[in-house]
């Protein structure tokens, strides 16, 4: 479990972000109640935020409950901060 980090919740308008450290290229998995409307945007923004912070390996799992982009970014940054604090 030392390689798994989480941030956020499954409350309405939030997103639970779970990051698993691996040596594989970054894989983003999305589960969302609005996947058919906003799935492409969620995927694009997640990939963009990861690129901005240099996250290129591991698995990022998003359980989205209708979070706005600012919340999505904050949760991704939060999970990375937790990972860095674990070193």
C-alpha positions, 0 to 999 in steps of 0.5 A: 500500500506504500505505492498508493496515494489518495485525495478527494472524496466521492461526494457530489461535485468532488473527485476521488483521485487515486495514484498508484506508483509504477514504472509503467507510462502514465495511465489515466482511468476515469469513472464518472457519472458525467462520462458521456458528457465530459469524459473527453474533457476530464481525460484531456485536463487530467493529462494536461495537469499531469504533464504540467507537474511532470507526472509521467509514470503510474496509474491515475484513477479518477472517480468523478462526481461532477467536479469542476476543472479547478477541483480536479486540478487541486485533487491531482496536485494534492495526491502528488503532494502526498506522494512527495511527502511520503519520501 
